[in-house]
Structures are given as structure tokens and as C-alpha cells.
Amino acid sequence: MPQEPNSGKNDNFWVQVARYSQIAFMLPAGSAVGWLLGSALDRWLHKSWLSIAGLILGTVAAFVELIRAVISSSDSE
């Protein structure tokens, strides 16, 4: 099945949209997951500080993944 001449440009556009939307959702998702896991550990272990620690750890992990994604995005261009 032959491809249309402009299909490569269109595919590249959608790949970039997916990449940048991944970057946009990475920080809030990492923070929310860290807070939820910390909150669950708070309830399980009867502590009051684990939700804050989970939030910080999730945010740091999201920043690390954000930096990795930006570096790989700039290398592929």
C-alpha cells in the first residue's frame, strides 16, 4: 500500500504532540502518585509525615523523568 507524500510530516507532528503531552502530564502525575502512596503508608503505619515524604519523592522522580524526556527529545531532533 503506497503512502501519501505528506504522511511522514503528519506522523511526525503527532509524535511530537504525544511527546509534549507526556511531558506536560509527568509532573502532576508523579506528584499525585507519590502523595497517594505516602498517604496509604500513613494510614497503614499510623504515621503523619509519610504523605509529605511521598509527595516530595514523587515530585523529584517526576522531575528526573521530565529531564530525561527533554534530553531525549532534544537529541532526536
Secondary structure, DSSP 8 states (H G I E B T S, - for coil): ----TTHHHHHHHHHHHHHHHHHHHHHHHHHHHHHHHHHHHHHHHT-SSHHHHHHHHHHHHHHHHHHHHHHHHHHH-
